[in-house]
Amino acid sequence: MLVQTLAARGNSYRFTPLERPSKPVGAKDVRIAVRAAALNFRDIQVARGSYAHAADQPIVPLSDAAGVVVEVGEQVGRLAIGDRVITSFFPDWIDGLISRKKTSATHGANSDGILATELVLSEEALVHAPKSLTDSEAATLTCAGVTAWNALFVQAGAKPGARVLILGTGGVAVWALQLSVAAGLDPIITSSSDAKIEAARAMGARASVNYRTSPEWHNDILRITEGEGVDLVLEVGGEHTLPRSIAATRPGGKIIVIGGLSGFGGARIEPHSLIFGAKTLSAVQVGSRAMLQDLASFVDQRGVKPVIAQEFTFFEADRAYEFLASGNAFGKVVITMP
């Protein structure tokens, strides 16, 4: 089988394609012919050496894959040859509450990931792919899709009509916008790009703010919501945006941290900004296999089609990384397999 290994740490993304022997299939394992892999900002952090739990040695990167089962172990009961499947971000988090044990293992950070032509994984670490999606679309559910799902519907319990402020137009943000529209929520989006704002409005965002031309954007959100604020903020900016996200939230509302593009090293949160208004600040860390399955079912039922910004081939992994790191992508960046 072919794998791509990420050998260097830094802002240049150098990959080495290698031929490796196929792994044996254990009793509860399946072999997957990988069809597509999706990138996340986490993968850029791993490549740059800024991800907290990344291995020091060269690894096979990425966590999000879609493929087809080509071989099954003798005790496999959930899957069969020919099934289209997607990987679960945390192989050991099947369901229930998050724990250190369930989230200690991940693909593409502290161990080899999925940028390979085939994988051997436990059947428990996989979910049936949505029937309505292509392989490239299905690959985007694993991390970005589940993160948005967990934040909106598991942590926040958002109901139809809820006002949701989504920061940015990256992979998780666009997923959150699509899920919000499909579930009857009332999404508002921010971006520094008028072109991306226009695309988001065309997808169903009710309102939008360009945070580059309006740096005090929380005031715009209050104006849009007639002084009340939003029910929920999906916070991805980090220390530069968190205080404004809190200010834009209504009394009793929630701010859920799903990323931190600017980091949190200098973040200063005034406790009274939460106490006065009884606002809740929490976070999500992707989600469980059960959440992935719920998302896959929702996607099929509601006809959600993930936005693919651009596809690259297996041997263009460096270009895929560069494109994602540029900040120009609206939606997901995907690598297709040979």
N, C-alpha and C positions, 0 to 999 in steps of 0.2 A: 504494500500500500504506500501511497505518497502522503507525506506530511509537510507542513511548512513550520519551520522553527524560527522564533524571534530571538536573535542572538545578541543584539546590542541594547543598551539602555541609553536613551537620549531622544532628541527630537528628530533624528533620522531613523526611518523604519526599514531596517535591513533584514530580509528574510532569506533563509536557506532551505530550499526544497530537498527533502531526503526520501530515499526509499527505505522503508522499514518492513520487517516481516509481519505478517498478520498475527494478531493475538489469538490464542485459543478461546473458545466459547465455553464458559462454565455452565453448570447445570441450570442456573437461574439468569443467565446472560442471553443477550441477543447481539447479532452482528448487523450493523446498519451500513448500507451504502449511502454516504452523505451526498445530498443533492445541493444544499445551499447553507450558508452560514451568515449570520448577521452580526454587525459590529455595534459596540456600545462605547460611550465615553470612558468607561472603566478600562477598556482595552487600550485606549490611548494612555491612560495613567499607568497601566502595567508596563507598556513599552517605554515610557519616560522614566520609570523607576519611582514614581510618586504614589503608587497604590500600596496601601498599608500592608496587605497580606500577600504580596507577590513573591515568588521564588527568586533567588539570586541567579540561578543558572538558566541557560537557554531553555525555553519551553515551547510547546505547541500552544498557540494562543486561542482565544475566543471560547465562548460558552454556549452560543445559540446556534443550534443546528436543526435542520429538517432533512429527513431521508426516508429510506424504505428498508424494512427488515428483510434480510436475505438468509439468515440462519438463526435458529433458536436452540437453546439448551434443553435438555431432556425434562427439566422441571418447570419450564416456562408455561404460564397459564393465561397471562393477560394479553399476550401479543402472538401474532402468527406471521409466517412468511408472507410477504406482500403488503403488510400493513405500513401505511405512511405514519411516521412518528416525528415528534419534536422532543428535544432535550429539556429536562427540568433544571433550573439554575442551580439549586442545591440538591444533589442526588439523594441526600439522606433526610431531607425535610419533606415528608410525605403529606402530613396534615397536622392540625393542631397548632398550638402556640409556638412561637419561635424559641429556640434555645441554642446555647453554644454548641452542643453536640450535633444538633441538626444542621447547623450552618458552618461547621468546621471545614468541610470539603466543598470546593468549587472547581469548576472547569476553567482552565486558562489563566489561573493566578498563582495558586500555591501548588498546582499540579498541571500536567498536560491537559490541554483543551481539545477543541473539536475541529481545528482547521486541518482536516485529513480526509482522504477519500473514503475511509471506512472507520467505524468505531465499534468497540465491543463494550457494552454497558449492561448493568443490571436492568432487567425489565422494569424494576421499580422506579428507575430514574427517567422514565419516558412516558409520554402521553400521546394518544392518537391525534394526529394533525387534523385541523378543521377540513372537512371535505370541500368547502367552498373556496379554499385558498390554494394558490400555487405554492411550490416549495419555497421560493424566495419570500413570499408573504408569510408563510407559516413559520419560517425561521425567526421572525421578528417578535414572536410572542414571548419567548423564554424569559428575557430580562425586562426590556422596555414595556412590553404589553402587560406582564404580570405586575410590575411595579406600579403602573398606572391603575390597574384593576384593584390592587391591594389598597392603595391610597384612597381611591374614590369610594369603593363599595365595602371593603372590609374594615379599614380603620375609620373612615369618615361616615360610613353608612349613608351616603348621599342618596336623596330621593328626588323624583322628578320635580323640576322647578327650582332646585337649589342653585344658588349663584356660586360658580366656581371660577376662581382666578388661577389661570395657568401661566406660569412664567416661562417665556421663551418658546422656541419652535424646534427644539431638538427631538430626538427619537421618542423619549418618554412623554414630552409635552404634546407632540402630535398624536400619539396614542391616546393620551388623556382627553384631548379635544374630540377625537373620533368616538371614544366611549361615552363621553358626556353627551354628545349630540344623539347618539343611539339610545341612551337611557333617558332622554328628556330633561337633562339638566340645562342650566343656563350659563354657558361658558363665556368667559372674557379672557383674552389672551394679550400678552405683551411680547414685543420683539423690538430689535433695533433696526429691522429691515422693513420698509414699506411694502416691498414685493412679497415678503413672507406674511405680513399682516393681511395683504390682499388675498393670498392663498388661504389663510386661516379663515377669513371672513367667508370666502366661497365655500368652505367646508362646514360652516355653521356657527362660527364664533359670533355671538351677538354684538360684542363690542371689542375694542382693541385700543392699546396705547403703545406708542413708540417711546420706549424709555430713554432712547438717545436724545430725542428732541424734547422730551418731557422728563427730566431726571427726577423730579418730585412726583413720580407717577402715582404714588398712593393717593394724592389729592385728586387725580383724574378718576381713580376707581371710586372714591367717595362721591364725586360728582355724578358718575354714571349710575351709582346705586342710590342716588338722592340722599346722600349723607349717612346712609346706614352701614355700608360695608358689605363684603361678600360673606357667604356662609363658610366657604372653604378656600384656602390657598394651597396650591401645590408648589412648594418652594424648591427651586433648583439653583438659585444664584449663589447662596452662601452669605458670607459676612456683609457683602455690599447691598444685599437686598432684604435680608431677614427683618430688620427693623421696620422697613416700609411695608413688608408683607403683614406684619403684626398690625400696623396702623390701618391697613386697608381691610381688616377683618372686622366683622360686626361683633357686638357683644354676644358672648356665647358661641362664637364661631371657632373654627379650627384651622391651624396652620400645620401642614404635614410636610416635613422635609424629605425630599426624595433624591436630593443631590446637592452638590456644593461646588459649582464650577469655579468660584473665586476663592474657595477655601473658607475655613472658619478660624484661622489662627488669630485674627484680630477682632473677632465678633464680640460685641458688647450688647447684651440684652438687659434692658432695664426691667426688673421683675414687675414693677407697677404697670408696665405696658400690657402685661398679661392679666395681672390681678384685677385692675380696674377694667371691667368688661368680661371677666371670667372667661378669658380666651384660653384655648388649649393648644400647646405646642408639642408635637410628637414627630415620629419618623417611621419610615418603613425601609426594610431591607429586602427588596425584591419580593419573594413570596414562596409558598409551598407548591407541591405538585397538585394538591387539591385545587388551589387557586388557578393554576395553569389549566386544569381540566375545566373549571367553571368558565374561564375566559374563552377557551376553545369552543365550548358549547354556545356561549353568548354570541361569539363571532359568527357562527353558522346560523343561529336563529335570527340575528338582526342584520345580517348582510354587511358586516363591517369588513372593509378592504384596506389593509394596512398600506400606508403611503411609502413607496420605495423611492428614495431620492436618486439613487444610481446603483447599478450593478457592475461588478468587476469580476474578472476571471480569477481562478485559483492562483495563477502566476502573476497577477496584478495586485497582490495583497498590499504591497508598499503603496501603490496608488490609492487603494481603498482607505488606508490609514491616513494618508495625506489629505484626502478629500474630507474625511470626517473631522480631522484636526483643524481644517481651515475654517470651520464654522459656517460653511456655505450650504450644508445639506439641510433640506426641509424634508423631514421624515428619516427613513432608515437607509443605511448603506449595507449592501449585501454582496457577498462573494459566492459565485457559482462554481460548482465542481466540474472537473474534466470528465 
